[in-house]
């Protein structure tokens, strides 16, 4: 059992984390778009698997940790896409699991661009465990008792315009206000709206520049911006960094092992008062895409 001041610190940091973002943050957001936008399903034009592990604040007991698994694929001659995303997020005493099923209808705008319209069905499960909390006042009404669990359905929508040179996406993955967070009295409104974009620029024959941005808006939280810039050397080595507004600087390194397999890591350096307790966090990412040469879609996926 930890002392009450440590418990209260974990509770405060957990509450701040939830109030600030309402959903797990990802330094590799540019490789994890299916979580934000159901219209992304099938946009890689081949069956794609990806996994991600995130440790938010290394060294702080009860700090957020996130495990994420995604799979998506096109079908009906690239006219539709389907995806599955599973997220398990642990923050202090709160454990939340999301299971998202996505469907996208894809329309060719011209020879180079495709517009996707997506729908997401979502199941949200949350468990708040008070059994590990040691209180001074056993009658403290602010502290719960035992386990509190809830399961809620939700749904989301999205638009995604893309080509081999750029992408722009607009989405709202949680539209229902009767969220599990409201049931647990954590936040008033978890509906977050995302605007994302990125492009690829050839700097030379062997060097590419790939900037990306993610805007997040929630009526109950501060406006969030993630800015990213990556340099890609010889279509193999990705070196770059990100800035999360008022939160952290992030270093990113990834390697394209072959045309199918990519692995990466990121280090976050916090800019908030939490830097007195932690140097930041880290994230690990892996992605595998299937190549089908008969369909002539065996090029590298920058987006």
Secondary structure as UniProt FT lines:
FT   HELIX           4..21
FT   TURN            27..28
FT   HELIX           29..31
FT   HELIX           33..36
FT   HELIX           38..40
FT   TURN            41..44
FT   STRAND          48..55
FT   TURN            58..59
FT   TURN            61..62
FT   STRAND          65..75
FT   TURN            76..79
FT   STRAND          80..91
FT   TURN            92..93
FT   STRAND          94..108
FT   STRAND          114..129
FT   TURN            131..132
FT   TURN            138..139
FT   TURN            141..142
FT   STRAND          147..162
FT   STRAND          166..172
FT   HELIX           180..183
FT   TURN            184..185
FT   STRAND          192..199
FT   STRAND          201..202
FT   STRAND          207..218
FT   TURN            219..220
FT   STRAND          224..233
FT   TURN            234..236
FT   STRAND          237..244
FT   TURN            245..247
FT   STRAND          248..256
FT   STRAND          261..270
FT   HELIX           273..276
FT   STRAND          280..289
FT   HELIX           293..295
//
